[in-house]
Amino acid sequence: MSGTVAGLLSLVGVAETTYSVRSGRQPRALAAEAILAALSAATIPPQEIDGLIPIGGDVSAQSVTSLLRLRDVRFCATAPAGGAAAVSSLQLAAAAVASGIARVLVVYVARNGNSERRIADRVHGLPGQELREQLERPYGWMTPAHWYATICQLHMERYGTTKRQMGAVAVTMRQHANLNRNAMMYGRPMTIDDYLASDVISSPYQKLDCCLETDGACAVVVTSTEEAARRSLPGVQMLAVAEGHPDTPDDLTNRPDLLEIGLSKAAPRAWEMASLGPAEMDGAMIYDCFTFELLHQLEAMGFCAAGESGSFVENGNIELGGQLPVNSHGGLLSEAHMIGLNHVVEAYRQLRGRCGKRQIAAARHIAVTGWGNLGDGAVAIFRKTGSDA
């Protein structure tokens, strides 16, 4: 795989709609807006799209084909990896480009995730429904907050991770969002006291440990690195992408170790593929469905040793200007929940130097992770390209 996709793909255009709690629009209209804006940014006309990779299932490739009157879509696929799908979709795109099936692809997500199809509806698409229905829901174990709180509690017991350390994640994400005018939490500062006073959802998780639910859309246009160079497109090169799944990926209760996740397997492959390591990253976009899962993935990626992520974030290392700025846009906790594709959008903008007050200084390499379902994981490593790289 590494000889096939390493360095093959480039991101050449990104876009997003306004993020809100009530868009008042159909998801397909949101999708069209984001896709057309991303194509415009890439200076690529719609008729050159020959691959579509939707995330989340709210707007099909067929709908987009009709909406944009595309003439020759040759590749459509969807990555079944929940919140890991944004990054796993880039692996699909790389495979399509490597095989010659498609040349210009769009990865997109569009949904009314707050005003229409909220998490209580979406969990019925998770794997292992027979386990959920018969063995978990009757006892009140029904949502990601319940399931992932169990993982968090184990880490707290094993390593002494504290609520204040989790709160440092929430507060940092909110600080970053207040530098991002498109963030849902822009203009709404938060302190550690606000965090600690928030309602308990599923102990140890409180309301401000939990990500947002969002109406909106975003899109990413990709093509081969060779094609991007031929067209002189100012792209961002994907050096590596990898996907992994935990043992018993459809069930937490029988997993040998709850802290071993798909990213634990994917990260070493990605670092090897990119010929880089954690110390060479200038920033990271970590899938932050819950505060602890950001800590969890910092360890799985090798940015921290096991049990050390709490002190790492508490000491300010993930803040802008810190050792490893994380989620400079505010993440799922404070910008928007776009199933992680907004993390890819932010990585592109950071590497193109387009983030204004939240710009990571001298950003050259950024890692992006995804966390999905019951621990599926994916990671991509991106590099700035062009004359100023």
C-alpha positions, 0 to 999 in steps of 0.5 A: 500500500505504501508504494501505491498511495504515498504522496500520490494525492493532493488537496486542491480546493476546500470550502464550507457553508455557514455552520448553524443549529438550524440551516432552514435548507435541505442537505442537498442544497448545502452540499451543492453550495460547498462543492461548487465553492470548493471547485471554484477555489480549485479553479476546476469546472464541475464537469471535470469531476469523475469521482464522488465520495459522500460521508454520512449518507445524508446526500448521495452521490446520485443526488450530487450528480443530478444537482450539478449535471455531471456527465461522467462520474466513474467512481462512487464510494462511501467509507463505512467508518463513522467519524473516521470516514473523512480520513478513510475517504481520502484513502478511497480517493487515493486508491481510485486515482492510483488505479486510474479509475478517477482523476478529480474527486470530491469528498463531501459531507452535508447534513442537518445534524442538529435540526433534523437527524441528531445522534439519537437517530444516527446511532442505529446505523452503528455496527453490532445492532443485535448487541445494542438492541438485546444487551445494552439498550434495555439497561440504558447503555444507548449513546456514544456518551455512554459507551465512550465514558466507559473507555474514559473511566478506564483511562482515569483509573489506570493513569490518574487522568483528571477532570481538569485535564479533560477541561483543558481540552474543552477550554482550548478548543473554545479559545481556538473557536473564538479566533474563527468567525465560522465556528458555532461557538465564536463569541462564546468564551468558556472558562474551566469553571464553566466546564466543571459546572456543566451538566453531567451527561454520563459520568465522567462526561459532562455537557462540555465534554461533548461535541456539537451537533451541526447543520452545514456542509463542507467539501474537499477536491482532490486529484493526483499530485502529478495533475496538481503540478501540471495545472500549477494548482497550489495544493497540499500533498497527502504523504500518507493515509492509513485506516485501522480497526480495533479488536471486536470492532462491533462490541466494546464489552468483549474487547481485550483492552478498551484503550487499544483502538483502530488508530493504534494500528493505523498510526505506525503504518502512516508514520512509516509511509510518510517517512516522518514521525510525531516530532516533525508535525507542526500541528494536528487536527484530532477527532474530538467527539469527546474531550477524552478521545482527543487525549486518547488519540494523542497517545495512539498517535505517539504524540504522548506516551500512554497516560501522559496526554493529560499533563501534556494538554494541561501544560498548554502544549495543544494551544496555538503557540504550544508544542503541538497546536491542535484543532486550531479551528475549534474542532468538533467541540467548538467549531462544528460536527462535520464528521471530521471533514472540517478537520481536513479543511482546516489542515489545508488552510493552515498549510496554505497560510490562510488562517489569520489570527489562528495561523500556526507559525511556519506550518509545514506538516499536519496530521489529521485523525478520525475516530468512528463507531466503536473505535475505528481509526484513520490518520492522514499526514499532509505536507505543504507544497509549492514554491514557499514550502 
